[in-house]
């Protein structure tokens, strides 16, 4: 990348000055204050150079894409994979601005609204927007044991798009759409941790169980006799430590992040629920793109999804092993009466929401 005239001039003066200084000093050591001054000047030149390069790149770009998220770990890798692919495919004609780690905000609802209002162009998040437009279908996805595996989740999202107008509704109501491609990013399954072994619904009775405050989730475990305690994730370790909560459920990455292996003895591989991440796009910005550029966006999303799905499955296996090494007793799925859980949960929950969820929706999902 060429420097602008100002940067070249500064760089030339600094190099000449340093050369003359060395000639004049011969074998004498350079005074410390002189060295520090040269280092400061060199750093200033570097900053000037980087700024010039950035200005040049932005000037060369025909369009800009502002990508937002509140991401960490593997989801952050997915966001960066999207951005890297856009840079590569566009060859610099689209300038990529990354705000992936909460710089724009950390509240999902606010960020969904910000995307709708065109404050940025792409937002990587979970299913909040889908829940706003298809609550009668997303409710089912929150019921424990709705999905068999990650492949089942993929079929569910394609069904929402192809058969129930997911993106038509998003576009109509909020001016955005989700990039539902060949495979969305499916989070690893959620598992139960506790200080006792849980292998049947009977073991849940009276348990102070922390779950997200989502109606399908709460109803599922209440049907097993658990007492649901709504506790913020940041306060969950302390709650488990003090006995304010007896147990909780999360994917392994969150169990590791929360350090729950320090206050929970058992990890039950129930695999009872799956979430998903999707790239969401502002329609107004999207329609400024050519068909080729729209293809780049889809390809970039797919690269991100593929990375997340591949690495997530590997990470789940790795974290289970690490949690066992840290002292947790792992109870595999074949030692848990999953059928008994389903019998306890599904019928009461479906009955509870029969007037608000899509009629026959459970059977439609199960037959995918």
HELIX and SHEET records of a PDB file:
HELIX    1   1 UNK A    5  UNK A   25  1                                  21    
HELIX    2   2 UNK A   32  UNK A   60  1                                  29    
HELIX    3   3 UNK A   73  UNK A   90  1                                  18    
HELIX    4   4 UNK A  108  UNK A  116  1                                   9    
HELIX    5   5 UNK A  128  UNK A  133  1                                   6    
HELIX    6   6 UNK A  135  UNK A  141  1                                   7    
HELIX    7   7 UNK A  150  UNK A  164  1                                  15    
HELIX    8   8 UNK A  166  UNK A  174  1                                   9    
HELIX    9   9 UNK A  201  UNK A  204  5                                   4    
HELIX   10  10 UNK A  215  UNK A  222  1                                   8    
HELIX   11  11 UNK A  233  UNK A  235  5                                   3    
HELIX   12  12 UNK A  236  UNK A  242  1                                   7    
HELIX   13  13 UNK A  252  UNK A  258  1                                   7    
HELIX   14  14 UNK A  260  UNK A  262  5                                   3    
HELIX   15  15 UNK A  283  UNK A  286  1                                   4    
HELIX   16  16 UNK A  291  UNK A  325  1                                  35    
HELIX   17  17 UNK A  333  UNK A  335  5                                   3    
HELIX   18  18 UNK A  338  UNK A  352  1                                  15    
HELIX   19  19 UNK A  361  UNK A  366  1                                   6    
SHEET    1   A 5 UNK A  94  UNK A  99  0                                        
SHEET    2   A 5 UNK A  63  UNK A  68  1                                        
SHEET    3   A 5 UNK A 122  UNK A 125  1                                        
SHEET    4   A 5 UNK A 276  UNK A 282 -1                                        
SHEET    5   A 5 UNK A 176  UNK A 178 -1                                        
SHEET    1   B 5 UNK A  94  UNK A  99  0                                        
SHEET    2   B 5 UNK A  63  UNK A  68  1                                        
SHEET    3   B 5 UNK A 122  UNK A 125  1                                        
SHEET    4   B 5 UNK A 276  UNK A 282 -1                                        
SHEET    5   B 5 UNK A 185  UNK A 186 -1                                        
SHEET    1   C 6 UNK A 227  UNK A 228  0                                        
SHEET    2   C 6 UNK A 208  UNK A 210  1                                        
SHEET    3   C 6 UNK A 247  UNK A 250  1                                        
SHEET    4   C 6 UNK A 191  UNK A 194 -1                                        
SHEET    5   C 6 UNK A 266  UNK A 268 -1                                        
SHEET    6   C 6 UNK A 329  UNK A 331  1                                        
END                                                                             
